[in-house]
Amino acid sequence: MIIFVLILNKLRMNKVKLNVNEIEIVLYKQNEEEYISLTDMAKYRDSERTNYIIQNWMRTRSTIEFLGLWEHLNNPTFKGIEFDAFRIESGSNSFTLTPKKWIESTSAIGIVSKSGRYGGTYAHKDIAFEFASWLSPTFKLYLITEYQRLKEIETNEYNLEWNVKRILSKTNYLIHTDAIKNYILPNKNYEAGTEWLTYAEEADLLNVALFNCTAKDWREANPELAKKSMNISDIASINELAVLSNLETLNSEMIKDEVNKKDRFLKFREIAKYQLSILNEKDFFENIEKTKRESLY
């Protein structure tokens, strides 16, 4: 249990770094919204004068209008009168505006000034992408590509976290009720006769390949657990769930290739047996950390 908690805590990083054209750009979450460092992004133009570059961007009329529209849509406390004053002045040779002045005058939330180790000017991702366009369309493309890569990593971590929580919840329930001693896996020879494949749903194709029983077979063998809305996945090990996820992905590809059910079933049987034999010999927690480390680089 403690190991699971430690893993989950490591997955919940408040700050991460994007690497765009060898420039490290800090991204952090605030109230579930993502903010990207404009200070780091400005280094693409000039690493020594980042504040000047941000202020130069903020003095244009198009930038002020964009910032104002974003605040009107997302910030109920935005001060429209102060914004109008900036909008009228913007674009003139004498007009200057700093992030701090913008925030203090309009109560803006789309741009944030931070101090400390990760200090600098940050902006909500919508605004940060607009700043990236002003810096360079090429830079914006690289930034979006790196950001999407990060989102894919986070999605995988979220799915892992969800599965861990789900397994912990179900396992604790089983332990408390001693149900873990009482469930039954029906023992049928599905390979001897394959007529069942004609009417089998895709989920049962995978269930039989991995657990050697259909969902219906399991419910009939475990009526008390079925009454509690439990299913065969709820008593599966983390390794079995990992293999099941792999089989689901493979199944979708084989369906596209129009591979028939019998051939798919036999292939899934072979894959499930092999992958389980490998996973059961490994330390699961070590594998989580290894996979996470590799995905970040």
The 8 nearest C-alpha neighbors of each residue, nearest first, counted from 0:
[[1, 3, 2, 4, 167, 5, 6, 163],
 [2, 0, 4, 3, 5, 6, 7, 8],
 [3, 1, 5, 4, 0, 6, 284, 7],
 [2, 4, 6, 0, 1, 5, 7, 163],
 [5, 3, 7, 1, 6, 2, 8, 0],
 [6, 4, 2, 8, 3, 7, 1, 9],
 [5, 7, 3, 9, 4, 8, 2, 10],
 [8, 6, 10, 4, 9, 5, 3, 160],
 [7, 9, 5, 11, 10, 6, 4, 12],
 [8, 10, 6, 7, 11, 12, 5, 4],
 [9, 11, 7, 8, 12, 6, 156, 160],
 [12, 10, 8, 9, 13, 7, 156, 6],
 [11, 13, 14, 10, 9, 15, 8, 27],
 [14, 12, 27, 28, 11, 15, 26, 29],
 [15, 13, 27, 12, 26, 25, 16, 28],
 [16, 14, 26, 25, 27, 12, 17, 13],
 [17, 15, 25, 24, 26, 23, 18, 14],
 [16, 18, 24, 23, 19, 25, 145, 15],
 [17, 19, 23, 22, 21, 24, 16, 20],
 [20, 18, 22, 21, 142, 141, 17, 23],
 [19, 21, 22, 18, 141, 138, 43, 23],
 [20, 22, 19, 18, 23, 17, 24, 43],
 [23, 21, 19, 20, 18, 24, 39, 43],
 [24, 22, 18, 17, 16, 21, 19, 25],
 [23, 25, 17, 39, 16, 36, 22, 18],
 [26, 24, 16, 36, 15, 35, 17, 23],
 [25, 27, 35, 15, 34, 14, 16, 36],
 [28, 26, 14, 13, 34, 33, 15, 25],
 [29, 27, 33, 32, 31, 13, 34, 30],
 [28, 30, 32, 31, 33, 27, 34, 13],
 [31, 29, 32, 28, 33, 27, 34, 13],
 [30, 32, 29, 28, 33, 27, 34, 13],
 [33, 31, 29, 28, 30, 34, 123, 124],
 [32, 34, 28, 27, 123, 124, 29, 31],
 [33, 35, 123, 122, 124, 27, 26, 121],
 [34, 36, 26, 121, 122, 124, 25, 127],
 [35, 37, 121, 38, 39, 25, 120, 24],
 [38, 36, 40, 121, 39, 120, 41, 35],
 [37, 39, 41, 36, 40, 120, 49, 119],
 [38, 40, 24, 36, 37, 41, 42, 23],
 [39, 41, 37, 42, 38, 43, 24, 36],
 [42, 40, 49, 43, 38, 39, 44, 37],
 [41, 43, 46, 45, 44, 40, 39, 49],
 [42, 44, 41, 40, 45, 46, 22, 134],
 [45, 43, 42, 41, 46, 134, 52, 49],
 [44, 46, 42, 47, 48, 43, 49, 41],
 [45, 47, 42, 48, 49, 44, 43, 41],
 [48, 46, 45, 49, 42, 50, 44, 51],
 [49, 47, 51, 50, 45, 46, 52, 42],
 [48, 50, 41, 52, 51, 38, 46, 47],
 [51, 49, 53, 52, 48, 54, 38, 41],
 [50, 52, 54, 48, 49, 53, 55, 56],
 [51, 53, 55, 49, 50, 54, 56, 41],
 [54, 52, 56, 50, 55, 51, 57, 49],
 [55, 53, 57, 51, 56, 52, 97, 96],
 [54, 56, 52, 53, 58, 57, 51, 59],
 [57, 55, 53, 54, 58, 59, 52, 62],
 [56, 58, 54, 55, 59, 62, 96, 53],
 [57, 59, 55, 56, 95, 89, 96, 90],
 [60, 58, 90, 62, 61, 57, 89, 56],
 [59, 61, 89, 63, 90, 62, 64, 86],
 [60, 62, 64, 59, 63, 65, 66, 89],
 [61, 63, 65, 59, 60, 64, 57, 66],
 [64, 62, 66, 60, 65, 61, 67, 86],
 [65, 63, 67, 61, 62, 66, 68, 60],
 [64, 66, 62, 68, 67, 63, 61, 69],
 [67, 65, 63, 69, 68, 64, 62, 70],
 [66, 68, 64, 70, 65, 69, 63, 71],
 [67, 69, 71, 65, 70, 66, 64, 72],
 [70, 68, 66, 72, 67, 71, 73, 65],
 [69, 71, 74, 73, 67, 72, 68, 66],
 [72, 70, 68, 69, 73, 74, 67, 77],
 [73, 71, 69, 70, 74, 68, 75, 67],
 [72, 74, 70, 71, 69, 75, 109, 108],
 [73, 75, 70, 77, 76, 71, 72, 108],
 [76, 74, 77, 73, 71, 72, 70, 78],
 [77, 75, 74, 78, 106, 107, 105, 71],
 [76, 78, 74, 106, 75, 105, 107, 79],
 [79, 77, 105, 80, 81, 76, 106, 82],
 [78, 80, 82, 81, 77, 83, 105, 71],
 [81, 79, 83, 82, 78, 84, 105, 85],
 [82, 80, 84, 83, 79, 78, 105, 104],
 [81, 83, 79, 85, 80, 84, 86, 105],
 [84, 82, 86, 80, 85, 81, 87, 79],
 [83, 85, 81, 87, 82, 86, 88, 80],
 [86, 84, 82, 88, 83, 87, 89, 81],
 [87, 85, 83, 89, 84, 88, 63, 82],
 [86, 88, 84, 85, 89, 83, 60, 90],
 [89, 87, 85, 86, 94, 91, 84, 90],
 [90, 88, 60, 86, 91, 59, 87, 58],
 [89, 91, 59, 60, 58, 88, 92, 94],
 [90, 92, 94, 93, 89, 88, 58, 59],
 [91, 93, 94, 90, 95, 89, 58, 88],
 [92, 94, 91, 95, 90, 88, 89, 58],
 [95, 93, 91, 92, 89, 88, 58, 90],
 [96, 94, 58, 93, 97, 54, 55, 57],
 [97, 95, 58, 54, 57, 100, 98, 101],
 [96, 98, 100, 99, 54, 101, 95, 57],
 [99, 97, 101, 100, 102, 96, 110, 112],
 [98, 100, 102, 97, 101, 103, 112, 111],
 [101, 99, 103, 97, 102, 98, 104, 96],
 [102, 100, 98, 104, 99, 103, 105, 97],
 [103, 101, 107, 106, 99, 100, 105, 104],
 [102, 104, 100, 106, 101, 105, 99, 107],
 [105, 103, 101, 102, 100, 106, 81, 78],
 [104, 106, 78, 107, 102, 77, 103, 81],
 [107, 105, 102, 77, 103, 104, 78, 108],
 [106, 108, 102, 105, 109, 77, 70, 110],
 [107, 109, 110, 106, 111, 74, 102, 70],
 [110, 108, 123, 122, 107, 111, 70, 126],
 [109, 111, 122, 108, 121, 123, 107, 112],
 [112, 110, 121, 120, 122, 113, 108, 109],
 [113, 111, 120, 119, 121, 99, 114, 110],
 [114, 112, 118, 119, 120, 111, 115, 117],
 [113, 115, 118, 119, 117, 116, 112, 120],
 [116, 114, 118, 117, 113, 119, 112, 120],
 [115, 117, 118, 114, 113, 119, 25, 14],
 [118, 116, 115, 119, 114, 113, 25, 36],
 [119, 117, 114, 113, 115, 116, 120, 112],
 [118, 120, 113, 38, 112, 114, 121, 117],
 [121, 119, 112, 38, 37, 111, 36, 113],
 [120, 122, 36, 111, 37, 35, 110, 34],
 [123, 121, 110, 34, 127, 35, 109, 126],
 [122, 124, 34, 109, 126, 125, 33, 127],
 [123, 125, 127, 126, 34, 33, 35, 128],
 [126, 124, 123, 128, 127, 129, 122, 69],
 [125, 127, 129, 123, 124, 128, 122, 130],
 [128, 126, 124, 130, 129, 122, 125, 123],
 [127, 129, 131, 130, 126, 125, 124, 132],
 [130, 128, 126, 132, 131, 127, 133, 125],
 [131, 129, 127, 133, 128, 132, 134, 126],
 [130, 132, 139, 128, 134, 129, 133, 135],
 [133, 131, 136, 129, 135, 130, 134, 139],
 [132, 134, 130, 131, 135, 129, 136, 56],
 [135, 133, 131, 132, 130, 136, 138, 44],
 [134, 136, 138, 132, 137, 133, 131, 139],
 [137, 135, 132, 139, 138, 140, 131, 134],
 [138, 136, 140, 135, 139, 141, 132, 142],
 [137, 139, 135, 141, 140, 136, 142, 131],
 [140, 138, 131, 142, 136, 137, 141, 132],
 [141, 139, 137, 143, 142, 138, 144, 136],
 [140, 142, 144, 138, 139, 143, 19, 145],
 [143, 141, 139, 145, 140, 144, 19, 146],
 [144, 142, 146, 140, 145, 141, 147, 139],
 [143, 145, 141, 147, 142, 146, 140, 148],
 [146, 144, 148, 142, 147, 143, 141, 149],
 [145, 147, 143, 149, 148, 144, 142, 150],
 [148, 146, 150, 144, 149, 145, 143, 151],
 [149, 147, 145, 151, 146, 150, 144, 152],
 [148, 150, 146, 152, 147, 151, 153, 145],
 [151, 149, 147, 153, 152, 148, 154, 146],
 [150, 152, 154, 148, 149, 153, 147, 155],
 [153, 151, 149, 155, 150, 154, 156, 148],
 [154, 152, 156, 150, 155, 151, 157, 149],
 [153, 155, 157, 151, 156, 152, 150, 158],
 [154, 156, 158, 152, 153, 157, 159, 151],
 [155, 157, 153, 159, 154, 158, 160, 152],
 [158, 156, 154, 160, 159, 155, 153, 161],
 [159, 157, 161, 155, 156, 160, 162, 154],
 [158, 160, 156, 162, 157, 161, 163, 155],
 [159, 161, 157, 163, 158, 162, 156, 164],
 [162, 160, 158, 164, 159, 163, 157, 165],
 [163, 161, 165, 159, 160, 164, 166, 158],
 [162, 164, 160, 166, 165, 161, 167, 159],
 [165, 163, 167, 161, 162, 166, 168, 160],
 [164, 166, 162, 168, 163, 167, 161, 169],
 [165, 167, 163, 169, 168, 164, 170, 162],
 [168, 166, 164, 170, 165, 169, 171, 163],
 [169, 167, 165, 171, 166, 170, 164, 172],
 [168, 170, 172, 166, 171, 167, 233, 165],
 [169, 171, 173, 167, 172, 168, 166, 174],
 [172, 170, 174, 168, 173, 169, 167, 175],
 [171, 173, 169, 175, 170, 174, 176, 168],
 [172, 174, 178, 170, 179, 176, 171, 175],
 [173, 175, 177, 171, 172, 176, 170, 179],
 [176, 174, 172, 173, 177, 171, 178, 170],
 [175, 177, 178, 173, 174, 172, 179, 171],
 [178, 176, 174, 179, 175, 173, 180, 181],
 [179, 177, 173, 181, 176, 180, 182, 174],
 [178, 180, 173, 177, 181, 182, 174, 234],
 [181, 179, 178, 177, 182, 173, 174, 183],
 [180, 182, 178, 179, 183, 177, 221, 224],
 [181, 183, 221, 179, 180, 178, 184, 224],
 [184, 182, 220, 185, 221, 181, 217, 180],
 [183, 185, 186, 217, 182, 212, 220, 210],
 [186, 184, 183, 212, 187, 217, 216, 220],
 [187, 185, 184, 188, 211, 212, 183, 189],
 [188, 186, 189, 185, 211, 212, 190, 191],
 [187, 189, 190, 191, 186, 192, 211, 212],
 [190, 188, 191, 187, 192, 193, 211, 207],
 [189, 191, 188, 192, 193, 265, 187, 264],
 [192, 190, 189, 188, 193, 187, 194, 195],
 [193, 191, 190, 194, 189, 195, 188, 196],
 [192, 194, 195, 196, 190, 189, 191, 261],
 [193, 195, 196, 192, 197, 198, 189, 199],
 [196, 194, 193, 197, 198, 199, 192, 189],
 [195, 197, 199, 194, 198, 193, 260, 261],
 [196, 198, 195, 199, 194, 260, 193, 261],
 [199, 197, 196, 195, 200, 194, 201, 203],
 [200, 198, 196, 197, 195, 203, 204, 201],
 [201, 199, 203, 202, 204, 198, 196, 197],
 [200, 202, 204, 203, 199, 205, 250, 260],
 [203, 201, 205, 204, 200, 206, 199, 214],
 [204, 202, 206, 213, 205, 200, 201, 207],
 [203, 205, 201, 202, 207, 206, 264, 208],
 [204, 206, 208, 203, 202, 207, 209, 201],
 [207, 205, 203, 209, 210, 208, 204, 213],
 [206, 208, 211, 212, 210, 209, 205, 204],
 [209, 207, 268, 205, 206, 267, 211, 210],
 [208, 210, 206, 207, 271, 211, 205, 268],
 [209, 211, 207, 206, 212, 208, 184, 213],
 [212, 210, 207, 208, 209, 206, 186, 187],
 [213, 211, 207, 210, 216, 206, 185, 217],
 [212, 214, 216, 203, 215, 207, 206, 217],
 [213, 215, 217, 216, 218, 203, 212, 231],
 [214, 216, 218, 213, 217, 219, 212, 220],
 [217, 215, 213, 219, 214, 218, 212, 220],
 [216, 218, 220, 214, 215, 219, 221, 213],
 [219, 217, 221, 215, 225, 220, 216, 222],
 [220, 218, 216, 217, 221, 222, 215, 225],
 [219, 221, 217, 218, 183, 222, 216, 185],
 [220, 222, 218, 219, 224, 223, 182, 217],
 [223, 221, 225, 224, 218, 219, 220, 226],
 [224, 222, 226, 225, 221, 227, 218, 220],
 [223, 225, 227, 226, 222, 221, 229, 228],
 [224, 226, 222, 228, 229, 227, 223, 218],
 [227, 225, 223, 224, 228, 222, 229, 218],
 [226, 228, 224, 225, 229, 223, 222, 230],
 [229, 227, 225, 226, 230, 224, 223, 218],
 [230, 228, 225, 227, 224, 233, 231, 226],
 [231, 229, 232, 233, 225, 228, 218, 214],
 [230, 232, 233, 234, 235, 217, 214, 229],
 [233, 231, 235, 234, 230, 240, 229, 236],
 [232, 234, 231, 230, 235, 169, 229, 166],
 [233, 235, 232, 231, 236, 170, 230, 169],
 [236, 234, 232, 233, 239, 240, 231, 237],
 [235, 237, 239, 238, 240, 234, 166, 232],
 [238, 236, 240, 239, 241, 235, 166, 163],
 [239, 237, 241, 236, 240, 278, 242, 275],
 [238, 240, 242, 236, 241, 237, 235, 243],
 [241, 239, 243, 237, 238, 242, 244, 236],
 [240, 242, 238, 244, 239, 243, 237, 245],
 [241, 243, 245, 239, 244, 240, 246, 238],
 [244, 242, 240, 246, 245, 241, 239, 247],
 [243, 245, 247, 241, 242, 246, 240, 248],
 [246, 244, 242, 248, 243, 247, 249, 241],
 [245, 247, 249, 243, 248, 244, 250, 242],
 [248, 246, 250, 244, 245, 249, 243, 251],
 [249, 247, 245, 246, 251, 250, 244, 252],
 [250, 248, 246, 252, 247, 251, 253, 245],
 [249, 251, 247, 253, 252, 248, 246, 254],
 [250, 252, 254, 248, 249, 253, 247, 255],
 [251, 253, 255, 249, 250, 254, 256, 248],
 [254, 252, 256, 250, 255, 258, 251, 257],
 [253, 255, 257, 251, 256, 252, 258, 250],
 [256, 254, 252, 253, 257, 251, 258, 250],
 [255, 257, 253, 254, 258, 252, 251, 259],
 [258, 256, 254, 255, 259, 253, 252, 260],
 [257, 259, 253, 256, 254, 263, 260, 262],
 [260, 258, 262, 261, 257, 263, 254, 253],
 [261, 259, 263, 262, 264, 196, 258, 197],
 [260, 262, 264, 263, 259, 265, 196, 193],
 [263, 261, 265, 264, 260, 259, 266, 258],
 [262, 264, 260, 266, 261, 265, 267, 259],
 [265, 263, 267, 261, 266, 262, 260, 268],
 [264, 266, 268, 262, 267, 263, 261, 269],
 [265, 267, 263, 269, 264, 268, 262, 270],
 [268, 266, 270, 264, 269, 265, 208, 271],
 [269, 267, 208, 265, 271, 266, 270, 264],
 [268, 270, 266, 267, 272, 271, 273, 265],
 [271, 269, 267, 273, 272, 268, 274, 266],
 [272, 270, 268, 274, 273, 269, 209, 267],
 [271, 273, 269, 275, 270, 274, 276, 268],
 [272, 274, 270, 276, 271, 275, 269, 277],
 [275, 273, 277, 271, 276, 272, 270, 278],
 [276, 274, 278, 277, 272, 273, 279, 271],
 [275, 277, 273, 274, 279, 278, 272, 280],
 [276, 278, 274, 275, 280, 279, 273, 281],
 [279, 277, 275, 281, 280, 276, 274, 238],
 [278, 280, 276, 281, 277, 275, 238, 282],
 [279, 281, 278, 277, 276, 282, 275, 283],
 [282, 280, 278, 279, 283, 277, 286, 285],
 [281, 283, 285, 284, 286, 280, 279, 278],
 [284, 282, 286, 285, 281, 287, 278, 238],
 [285, 283, 287, 286, 282, 288, 2, 3],
 [284, 286, 288, 283, 287, 282, 289, 281],
 [285, 287, 289, 283, 284, 288, 290, 282],
 [288, 286, 284, 290, 285, 289, 291, 283],
 [287, 289, 291, 285, 286, 290, 292, 284],
 [290, 288, 286, 292, 291, 287, 293, 285],
 [291, 289, 293, 287, 288, 292, 286, 294],
 [290, 292, 288, 294, 289, 293, 287, 295],
 [293, 291, 289, 295, 294, 290, 288, 296],
 [292, 294, 290, 295, 291, 296, 289, 288],
 [295, 293, 291, 292, 296, 290, 152, 289],
 [294, 296, 292, 293, 291, 152, 149, 290],
 [295, 294, 293, 292, 291, 18, 17, 149]]
